[in-house]
Amino acid sequence: MEGRFAGRVVLVTGAAQGIGACLAASFAAAGASVVLADVDGRAGTRRAGELVLKGCRVRFVKADVGKPADVRRLVHDAVRWGGRLDVLVNNAGIGSSAPLATRPVGQWDRVLAVNLRGAYLASQLAAPHLAKTRGVIALIASTRALQSEADTEPYSASKGGLLALTHALAVTLSGRVRVNAILPGWIVTDRWRYDSRRTTVSEADDAQHPAGRAGRPEDIASAALFLCSAEAGFITGAHLVVDGGMTRRMQYLE
């Protein structure tokens, strides 16, 4: 397919559903060859099949980024299949909500392993390949890195860690690989899920956002395509908040 990412190879983790699925589809529509990675083999295979029917060049790899061996296999497979690597999008993430006093430590370990360590390992292993193509790493963090809800410590800590990881990687890989983070706010992912759950968003919910509505996965994909393109060639180590202005509004109200 023709497009501004034609000839480039993109790896997206957590790509079977939600924001990750939209990211993968958007890069593919822009001409990239895309490797979709996800722990959900059934959903990942289905998503890749849908993109193939649209004429996209994609490959699905089942992988749990919380497991170092899976991350090594994933990066190796992506480079072998694509012949190169131009973009890594660290999107895979899980949440947790439990009372602080009774949360088992294993829950903390699992969230940090997937959300933060997985992104670090993928970046570490992909970096030599990305350096050859003057590539880009994008990390999907969250506005929860800036403001939290009760009982979400592992998730918030992991997303805050991604921001620190972003600027550390940007300095370490300076001149070879650009690294940026995107912080989604309230994103309604219904259209990009396979289950029947539907998110109810009221007019009052939309009104909380200065932009006038809650976010969509396409909003995050647009930001990612920009940051990973030549147009953003002078941007690295940045944290781009994509939340319709809600975080700033809440800070002002406080």
PAVEXPA-26608 format. One record per residue: residue number from 1; residue in one letter; x, y, z of N, C-alpha, C, CB in turn. Coordinates in steps of 0.001 Angstrom, whole numbers. Atoms other than C-alpha are relative to their C-alpha. Glycine has a CB too. Layout:
BEGIN
  pos  code       nX       nY       nZ      caX      caY      caZ       cX       cY       cZ      cbX      cbY      cbZ
  NUM     A        X        Y        Z        X        Y        Z        X        Y        Z        X        Y        Z
...
***
This chain:
BEGIN
  pos  code       nX       nY       nZ      caX      caY      caZ       cX       cY       cZ      cbX      cbY      cbZ
    1     M      827    -1201        0        0        0        0      862     1251        0     -936        6     1206
    2     E     -717    -1259       19     1114     3541     -730     -370      812     1245     -314      792    -1295
    3     G      254     -832    -1166     1357     6137     2029     1288      515      571     -767     -766     1054
    4     R    -1222     -627     -503     3757     8141     4101      883     -957      783     -349     1171      866
    5     F     -826     1002     -675     4956     4989     5912      313    -1179     -914     -697     -494     1263
    6     A     -293     1063      959     5375     2924     2751     1469     -409      102     -337      455    -1441
    7     G    -1357      509      -84     8440      706     2953      539      -99     1403      892      848     -794
    8     R     -467       24    -1382     8659      986     6722     -681    -1124      766     -261     1350      686
    9     V      499     1107     -816     8170    -1737     9309     -276      507     1410     1017    -1182       25
   10     V      463     -505    -1290     6225     -994    12479     -417    -1169      878    -1176      995     -181
   11     L      395     1003     -990     5842    -3147    15594     -864      674     1056     1249     -680      653
   12     V      924     -546     -991     2841    -2441    17834     -344    -1087     1000    -1285      559     -672
   13     T      372      967    -1030     2382    -4261    21138    -1402      317      521     1030        8     1163
   14     G     1370     -190     -472    -1053    -4784    22649     -921      424    -1124      -40     1030     1112
   15     A      613     -499     1228    -2451    -4526    19133    -1291     -702     -399      968     -118    -1110
   16     A     1180      753      415    -5419    -6900    19129    -1285      800      136     -111    -1264      804
   17     Q     1234     -733     -254    -8029    -4532    20546      331     1395      545     -905     -779      993
   18     G     -142    -1315     -609    -8578     -995    21777      923      931     -758      492     -146     1385
   19     I     -902     -979      609    -6048     1757    21163     1042     -679     -880      692      830     1081
   20     G    -1033      684      766    -3430     -721    19979     -479     -470    -1360      513    -1169      773
   21     A      564      441     1278    -5710    -2106    17275     -127     1169     -960    -1370     -662      210
   22     C      112    -1188      836    -6382     1389    15984     1372      479     -448     -728     1114      749
   23     L    -1364     -369      381    -2666     2177    16026      501     -877    -1135      945     -107     1203
   24     A     -467      918     1031    -1859     -923    14006     -705      257    -1324     -216    -1445      437
   25     A      767     -242     1222    -4647     -253    11509      400     1315     -664    -1494        8      309
   26     S     -352    -1313      541    -3609     3382    11109     1368      -19     -671      -21     1050     1107
   27     F    -1314      117      638       39     2596    10419     -101     -825    -1280     1019     -639      967
   28     A      165      826     1192    -1019     -131     7987     -666      783    -1126     -819    -1246      328
   29     A      687     -809     1008    -3386     2253     6187      930     1047     -598    -1225      678      608
   30     A     -981     -972      487     -453     4671     5881     1132     -663     -771      570      791     1160
   31     G     -962      681      858     1504     2027     3974     1032     -858      685      689      978     -787
   32     A    -1014      760     -718     3578      399     6707     -298    -1491      -17      106      488     1432
   33     S      134     1418     -324     4193    -3304     7113      -24      -77     1518     1178     -877     -623
   34     V      221      -89    -1440     2902    -3900    10632        5    -1373      646    -1313      706      292
   35     V       31     1185     -848     3639    -6583    13200     -880      320     1194     1441     -433      449
   36     L      901     -162    -1132      776    -6859    15668      373    -1037     1047    -1496     -144     -432
   37     A     -321      913    -1085     1692    -8371    19028    -1060      111     1084     1403      296      573
   38     D      983      -17    -1081     -741    -9372    21736       11    -1351      698    -1423      334     -538
   39     V       92     1245     -762    -1211   -11960    24454    -1243     -790     -380       -8      292     1497
   40     D     1254      629      404    -4706   -12715    23091      136     -501    -1439    -1195      997      133
   41     G     -239      549     1324    -4028   -15040    20189    -1215       24     -901      486    -1387      120
   42     R     1215       32      815    -7612   -15320    19022     -337     1383     -545    -1175     -540      818
   43     A      320    -1364      439    -8255   -11570    18926     1067      538     -940     -149      932     1207
   44     G    -1072     -478      859    -4859   -10879    17404      -68     -578    -1402     1326     -325      613
   45     T      129      639     1314    -5335   -13383    14604    -1176      589     -774     -177    -1523      153
   46     R     1179     -593      651    -8778   -11957    13880      302     1405     -501    -1194       35      970
   47     R     -318    -1374      396    -7490    -8382    13797      925        6    -1214      651      766     1170
   48     A     -920       54     1134    -4623    -9262    11469     -728     -437    -1264     1164     -954      297
   49     G      751      457     1159    -7007   -11127     9174     -849     1100     -609     -872    -1160      378
   50     E      804    -1117      492    -9261    -8085     8914      854      978     -799     -680      725     1167
   51     L     -880     -938      704    -6321    -5926     7876      508     -584    -1311     1182      384      886
   52     V     -427      643     1242    -5126    -8447     5300    -1091      131    -1062      341    -1491      244
   53     L     1115     -126      946    -8575    -8360     3702     -100     1413     -576    -1317     -372      684
   54     K       -5    -1378      491    -8119    -4595     3345     1214      301     -859      -50      965     1159
   55     G    -1178     -187      839    -4890    -5125     1424     1245      406      754     -284     1012    -1026
   56     C    -1158     -394     -811    -2519    -4410     4307      981    -1167      138     -454      484     1399
   57     R    -1025     1009     -265      756    -6238     4875      247      -25     1500     1328      298     -791
   58     V     -111       86    -1450      621    -7389     8476      356    -1426      407    -1315      448      678
   59     R     -305     1306     -593     1746   -10233    10696     -380       60     1464     1515     -383     -175
   60     F      310       66    -1422      431   -11291    14086      961     -946      705    -1451     -449      219
   61     V     -857      825     -836     2739   -12624    16784     -592      -19     1405     1472      531       10
   62     K      503      115    -1368     1318   -13932    20033     1173      147      967     -737    -1363      219
   63     A    -1090     -248     -939     3467   -12583    22849     -525      692     1244     1101      844     -654
   64     D      290     -639    -1287     3204   -11620    26506     1223      834      352     -333    -1066     1136
   65     V    -1173     -847     -233     5489    -8616    26994      446      -11     1452     -292     1419     -425
   66     G     -424      167    -1390     5557    -9404    30699     1008    -1123      166    -1197     -264      879
   67     K     -955     1109      -30     7783   -12366    29815     1193      334     -895     -674    -1330     -455
   68     P    -1181     -387      788    11341   -11496    28693      249     -888    -1209     1216      -19      873
   69     A     -235      891     1136    11618   -14576    26477     -950      315    -1150     -158    -1464      426
   70     D      958     -358     1044     8472   -13543    24600      410     1286     -708    -1400      152      592
   71     V     -421    -1269      600     9827   -10033    24046     1174     -227     -952      388     1019     1098
   72     R    -1145      304      878    13087   -11379    22634     -469     -669    -1290     1017     -911      729
   73     R      518      698     1173    11212   -13713    20301     -778      949     -896     -887    -1171      421
   74     L      814     -945      763     8856   -10929    19242      849      925     -853     -865      818      933
   75     V     -845     -937      742    11551    -8447    18246      762     -731    -1099      984      716      949
   76     H     -721      791     1009    13558   -11136    16464     -919     -336    -1165      566    -1297      622
   77     D      950      384     1036    10474   -12278    14561     -368     1195     -876    -1259     -602      629
   78     A      379    -1196      752     9515    -8732    13563     1089      410     -984     -297     1152      955
   79     V    -1111     -397      878    12954    -7942    12152      218    -1030    -1101     1295      179      813
   80     R     -175     1053     1005    13219   -11297    10380    -1086       89    -1070      -24    -1392      665
   81     W     1118      -87      952     9788   -10869     8786       88     1260     -858    -1337      -25      749
   82     G        3    -1266      724    10160    -7219     7844     1305      353     -674     -358     1080      918
   83     G    -1300     -319      571    13852    -7180     7044      620     1254      580     -123      148    -1474
   84     R     -458    -1231     -635    14221    -4009     9107    -1022      358     1078      173     1171    -1050
   85     L      973     -504     -968    12494    -2097    11898      135     1519       57      213     -643     1420
   86     D       -5    -1459       30    11514     1568    11721     -706      642     1183     -633      472    -1259
   87     V      797     -579    -1092     8991     2119    14517     -373    -1094      981    -1279      700     -545
   88     L      497      853    -1081     8285      467    17858    -1009      804      802     1169     -515      915
   89     V     1024     -639     -824     5038     1393    19596     -263     -890     1199    -1314      254     -810
   90     N      216      743    -1239     5011      197    23209    -1365      383      563     1136      286     1037
   91     N     1362     -307     -410     1272      122    23787     -557     -987     1026     -892       27    -1206
   92     A      564     1036     -867      676    -3114    25723      -65      481     1451      833    -1291      -96
   93     G      150     -424    -1384     -685    -2428    29175    -1216     -636      632      -97     1509       89
   94     I     1124      516     -763    -2963    -3764    31868     -226      912     1193      247    -1468      453
   95     G      321     -817    -1160    -4722    -2055    34755     -283     -859     1209    -1186      893     -291
   96     S      403      694    -1222    -5579    -2966    38312     -594     1020      954     1205     -747      659
   97     S      599     -847    -1019    -7758    -1539    41009     -332     -880     1195    -1273      738     -539
   98     A      210      797    -1207    -7682    -2928    44535      351      849     1211      850    -1308      -29
   99     P     -332     -760    -1210    -7599    -1600    48096     1485      -94      328     -827     -501     1186
  100     L    -1426      -44     -292    -4107     -527    49047      389     -997     1085      402     1399      417
  101     A     -362      823    -1163    -4160    -2436    52341       12    -1488     -298     -953      265     1128
  102     T      134     1435      248    -5045    -5777    50796      503     -433    -1371    -1432     -400      145
  103     R     -473      375     1326    -3521    -5679    47316     1186     -957      121      392     1254     -815
  104     P    -1144      920      -46    -1243    -8708    46828     1171      548     -801     -398    -1385     -534
  105     V    -1179     -532      670     2303    -7898    45799      110     -546    -1423     1264     -339      797
  106     G      -44      566     1338     1912   -10200    42825     -732      847    -1029     -578    -1377       17
  107     Q      724     -882      910     -600    -7785    41325      877     1177     -405    -1301      502      651
  108     W     -946    -1084      291     1906    -4944    41595     1061     -482     -991      670      509     1307
  109     D    -1072      515      847     4622    -7106    40024     -475     -230    -1435      549    -1298      582
  110     R      503      301     1335     2444    -8174    37093     -249     1272     -808    -1283     -815       94
  111     V      270    -1254      707     1316    -4639    36195     1298      673     -412     -831      947      875
  112     L    -1290     -625      339     4858    -3276    36345      756     -812    -1050      868      155     1260
  113     A     -694      843      974     6174    -6255    34376     -520      245    -1406     -154    -1474      364
  114     V      580     -210     1326     3761    -5682    31500      167     1448     -458    -1481     -380        4
  115     N       89    -1398      429     3416    -1907    31453     1350      690     -114     -861      765      953
  116     L    -1269     -731      -41     6937     -777    32287     1180     -852     -440      249      522     1392
  117     R    -1140      845      382     9440    -3624    32111     -130     -488    -1434      119    -1197      947
  118     G      197      449     1371     7898    -4890    28878      406     1052    -1013    -1438     -382     -217
  119     A     -376    -1095      894     8315    -1494    27257     1511      205       -9     -705     1296      415
  120     Y    -1456     -148      -82    11898    -1256    28494      709    -1096     -799      459      -35     1470
  121     L     -666     1101      687    12857    -4710    27207     -182       92    -1514     -531    -1336      510
  122     A      229     -130     1437    11231    -4163    23815      862     1110     -584    -1481      274     -285
  123     S     -821    -1117      467    13017     -825    23477     1473     -382      -22     -212     1231      887
  124     Q    -1400      426      -68    16343    -2295    24556      365     -919    -1160      274     -705     1325
  125     L     -285      974     1041    16127    -5153    22072     -201      567    -1403     -871    -1216      187
  126     A      268     -593     1310    14722    -3063    19233      993     1099     -362    -1402      558      -33
  127     A     -847    -1177      234    17181     -172    19631     1079     -205    -1059      652      404     1281
  128     P    -1031      163     1039    20042    -1640    17534     -580      -27    -1412      782    -1277      244
  129     H      641       59     1317    17656    -2314    14654     -561     1362     -397    -1119    -1053       -5
  130     L      536    -1330      275    15971     1080    14936     1110      992     -324     -812      498     1190
  131     A    -1122     -903      266    19356     2801    14967      434      -82    -1467     1187     -334      925
  132     K     -398      176     1404    20045     1374    11508     -910      773     -949      -12    -1484     -371
  133     T      969     -677      870    16933     3070    10105     -321     1406      487    -1283     -813      -91
  134     R      316    -1291     -635    17030     6247    12249    -1463       -2      417      298     1199     -966
  135     G     1387      256     -336    13811     4932    13706     -516      745     1214     -183    -1427      214
  136     V      731     -709    -1051    11373     5949    16407     -612    -1003      971    -1102      906     -608
  137     I      734      735    -1027    10030     4578    19680    -1091      910      542      950     -488     1146
  138     A     1102     -724     -630     6614     5692    20904     -502     -839     1169    -1156      296    -1026
  139     L      501      684    -1188     5450     4805    24403    -1376      565      335      985      160     1207
  140     I     1345     -433     -332     1737     4931    25220     -143      -25     1518    -1075     -904     -686
  141     A      119     -136    -1454     1543     6208    28785    -1464      289      348      940     1138      542
  142     S     1367     -324     -399    -1546     7801    30358       29     1285      806     -648    -1160      819
  143     T       94    -1170     -880    -2724    10982    32034       -4     -422     1464    -1266      815     -319
  144     R     -111      493    -1388    -2777     8774    35142     1433      133      511     -458    -1477       93
  145     A    -1363     -299     -446      951     9479    35223       64     1369      662      980      -61    -1181
  146     L       17    -1377     -505        1    13069    36129    -1002      215     1117     -300      949    -1118
  147     Q     1008     -104    -1061    -3090    12611    38276     -661    -1363      135    -1066     1125     -311
  148     S      423     1370     -261    -4494     9496    39896    -1400      -89      583      968     -661      930
  149     E     1196      374     -723    -7650     7824    41098      411     -902     1157    -1030     -706     -933
  150     A     -315      840    -1159    -7764     5956    44392      163    -1456     -415    -1096      125     1070
  151     D     -188     1444      128    -6513     2377    44522      521     -427    -1374    -1297     -701      278
  152     T     -580      338     1312    -4650     2475    41195     1520      135       12     -594      902    -1097
  153     E    -1443     -253     -146    -1082     2609    42480      870     -719    -1035      440     -412     1375
  154     P     -876      655      984      484      -64    40208     -118      610    -1388     -318    -1477      -76
  155     Y      214     -570     1328    -1074     1380    37057      610     1393      -93    -1499       53     -328
  156     S     -516    -1370       24     -246     4994    37907     1522       16       54     -574      808     1166
  157     A    -1462       48     -117     3314     4114    38933      635     -477    -1303      419     -923     1159
  158     S     -569      502     1252     3889     2149    35734      -46     1060    -1087     -745    -1252     -462
  159     K      126    -1029     1036     2637     4996    33558      931     1181      287    -1460      487      -98
  160     G     -983    -1022     -345     4723     7522    35458     1404     -453     -356      -79      339     1484
  161     G    -1297      547      369     7694     5246    34943      270       88    -1489       98    -1426      444
  162     L     -170     -105     1453     7084     5304    31202      467     1394     -406    -1310     -337     -716
  163     L     -454    -1354      326     7554     9075    31188     1495      150      274     -795     1044      806
  164     A    -1427      -53     -309    10932     8770    32916      793     -844     -989      260     -478     1436
  165     L     -675      856      975    11854     5905    30601      132      702    -1348     -760    -1322     -169
  166     T      -20     -705     1280    10992     8085    27613     1180      948     -101    -1293      766     -200
  167     H    -1096     -971      137    13425    10878    28377     1366     -638      227     -194     1152      980
  168     A    -1279      695     -163    16124     8465    29554      429     -658    -1313      -99    -1058     1119
  169     L     -320      619     1284    15930     6509    26299      361     1039    -1055    -1173     -840     -483
  170     A     -272    -1054      985    15848     9730    24272     1428      508      115     -980     1163      174
  171     V    -1378     -453     -204    19149    10804    25819      983    -1101     -385      221      425     1467
  172     T     -899     1107      303    20770     7376    25583      125     -241    -1501     -483    -1262      685
  173     L       28      312     1436    19743     6934    21943       87     1244     -876    -1263     -764     -338
  174     S      -26    -1264      738    20269    10549    20898      820     -110    -1274      557     1111      875
  175     G     -676       29     1285    21232    11002    17285     -230    -1271     -793     1447      185      202
  176     R      243     1269      686    20136     7472    16426    -1479     -360      -43      774    -1111      677
  177     V     1417      374     -103    16552     6874    17616     -731     1087      774     -175    -1395      697
  178     R      833     -943     -736    13889     9382    18582     -973     -767      894     -767      934     -971
  179     V      873      677     -968    11743     8500    21616     -969     1016      594      836     -689     1128
  180     N     1015     -896     -541     8466    10130    22654    -1122     -794      652     -561      906    -1100
  181     A     1129      627     -689     5499     9367    24898    -1290      729     -336      226      -10     1524
  182     I     1343     -547      174     1791     9885    24326     -808     -348     1240     -686     -554    -1299
  183     L      788      190    -1214     -514    10336    27311    -1482      117     -338      399     1033     1091
  184     P     1436      -72      257    -4098     9409    26443     -769      326     1279     -502    -1320     -598
  185     G      930     -218    -1100    -6896    10657    28636    -1128    -1008      -94     -552     1443      -14
  186     W     1180      857       76   -10426     9263    28574     -250     -358    -1466    -1252      705      627
  187     I      153      464     1376   -10560     7188    25387    -1071    -1093      -48     1355     -527     -564
  188     V     1080      977      156   -13714     5309    24374      382     -960    -1120    -1370      703     -304
  189     T     -564      967      952   -12545     2124    22649    -1029     -977     -567     1099     -778      667
  190     D     1036      972      368   -15903      428    21925      155     -534    -1428    -1367      632      153
  191     R      -29      409     1407   -15487      360    18144     1188     -904     -311       42     1225     -900
  192     W    -1213      776      245   -12115    -1346    18474       96    -1213      923     1229      881      177
  193     R       44     1204     -829   -13212    -4149    20808     -907    -1036     -651     -491      329     1433
  194     Y      821     1074      525   -14714    -7522    19982    -1124     -408      947      859    -1186     -301
  195     D     1061      382     -932   -16803    -7926    23120    -1207      921     -167      513       43     1456
  196     S     1258     -739      145   -20323    -6585    23516     -141     1138      996    -1163     -939      152
  197     R       82    -1090     -978   -19529    -4147    26308      -33     1347     -695     1181      -57      975
  198     R       91    -1337      560   -20447     -576    25568      171     1039     1102    -1343      194     -725
  199     T     -277    -1063     -963   -19248     2556    27324    -1061     1087     -123     1416      593     -220
  200     T      994    -1069       -7   -21920     5040    28312      691     1329      290    -1112     -281     1048
  201     V     -597    -1323     -153   -20709     8603    27818    -1119     1027     -118     1127      255    -1069
  202     S     1089     -967      -29   -23169    11315    28802      457     1361     -519     -550      135     1418
  203     E     -344    -1364      404   -23303    14913    27683      863      663     1066    -1275      833     -252
  204     A     -801     -560    -1092   -21926    15826    31100     1437     -522      -55     -637     -338     1362
  205     D    -1345      569      147   -18995    13464    30543      760      715    -1106      -75    -1512     -299
  206     D     -636     -711     1102   -18251    15064    27196      360     1426      402     -915       12    -1224
  207     A     -196    -1403     -375   -18581    18514    28739     1187      197      934    -1250      536      655
  208     Q    -1184     -117     -850   -15727    17752    31162     1247      323     -821      215    -1291      789
  209     H    -1142     -205      878   -13412    18008    28176     -125     1347     -715      114    -1151    -1023
  210     P       40    -1257      742   -12598    21482    26843     -171     -195    -1500     1253      780      259
  211     A      183      279     1420   -12511    19858    23397    -1444     -356     -335      917    -1125     -429
  212     G     1419      246      221   -16200    19027    23865     -420    -1449      -85     -405      660    -1219
  213     R      334     1422       73   -16018    15229    23844     1100     -835      627     -229     -432    -1453
  214     A    -1011      966     -409   -14256    12183    25217      818     -422    -1220     -657    -1235      679
  215     G     -900      342     1088   -11414    10793    23166     -360    -1288     -713     1382     -100      515
  216     R      157     1196      812   -11318     8122    20483     1388     -561     -301     -783      308    -1317
  217     P    -1302      569      356    -8515     5702    19583      655      699    -1182     -151    -1461     -310
  218     E     -548     -704     1150    -8126     7591    16318      773     1258      403    -1116      367     -955
  219     D     -733    -1176     -481    -7005    10642    18315     1425     -375      396     -731      640     1195
  220     I    -1328      464     -408    -4109     8641    19739      802     -439    -1222     -114    -1163     1015
  221     A     -699      434     1213    -3282     7119    16367      518     1187     -794     -924     -847     -873
  222     S     -456    -1189      737    -3092    10550    14754     1251      586      637    -1110     1066      -52
  223     A    -1176     -516     -703     -654    11690    17422     1212     -892     -237     -281      116     1503
  224     A    -1108      941      193     1446     8547    17022      573       93    -1403     -459    -1426      275
  225     L     -497      -95     1371     1643     8814    13249      811     1282     -197    -1168      -47     -998
  226     F     -775    -1233      102     2804    12405    13571     1363     -150      668     -768     1165      627
  227     L    -1261       87     -736     5443    11703    16223      977     -986     -636     -267     -401     1436
  228     C     -862     1001      626     6766     8741    14235      361      350    -1436     -671    -1347       35
  229     S     -246     -406     1378     6920    10650    10955     1180      967      -98    -1251      640     -589
  230     A    -1100     -940      232     9608    12826     9385     -360     1411      437      389        3    -1469
  231     E      436    -1341     -417     7519    15887    10235      360      304     1451    -1502      142     -189
  232     A     -352     -177    -1411     8410    15322    13896     1487     -259      243     -842     -933      876
  233     G    -1411      332      -79    12111    14913    13197      798      747     1053      608      237    -1293
  234     F     -708     -785    -1017    13086    17559    15767     -630     -190     1381       -2     1491     -379
  235     I      677      245    -1272    10938    16108    18562      473    -1323      577    -1538       -2     -180
  236     T     -389     1208     -720    12411    13625    21024       36      300     1490     1376     -527     -491
  237     G       67     -171    -1446    12088    13080    24756    -1248      728      456     1206      739      479
  238     A     1203     -783     -305     8650    14729    24628    -1116     -878      546     -484      736    -1247
  239     H     1195      652     -532     5444    13843    26459    -1210      759     -523       11      -41     1574
  240     L     1145     -659      622     2342    14647    24415    -1296     -463      659      -36     -286    -1516
  241     V     1281      299     -637     -915    14791    26389    -1103      118    -1043     -269      953     1206
  242     V     1110       16      958    -3904    13822    24224    -1261     -362      790      260    -1029    -1193
  243     D     1122      249     -914    -6914    14226    26497    -1128     1009     -135      490        1     1417
  244     G     1061     -983      188    -9133    16949    25064       46     1141      998    -1323     -669       85
  245     G     -153    -1087     -962    -7781    19370    27663     -465     -310     1400     -724     1171     -478
  246     M      616      321    -1287    -9266    17477    30606      966      118     1172     -564    -1392      -42
  247     T     -957      -53    -1108    -6095    17242    32697      227     1435      449     1334     -641     -408
  248     R     -199    -1401     -334    -5491    20984    32556    -1230      572      680      335      805    -1250
  249     R     1235     -492     -612    -9129    21637    33385      -95     -441     1452    -1224     -493     -783
  250     M       69      499    -1368    -8961    19425    36460     1025      689      896      216    -1510       21
  251     Q    -1010     -695     -793    -5747    21083    37621     -459     1408      334     1337       42     -744
  252     Y      504    -1359     -239    -7397    24488    37231    -1084      -24     1076     -556      619    -1312
  253     L     1084       91     -979   -10441    23364    39245      530     -241     1399     -966    -1107     -380
  254     E     -585      252    -1319    -8205    22145    42043      608     1257      596     1057    -1088      -91
***
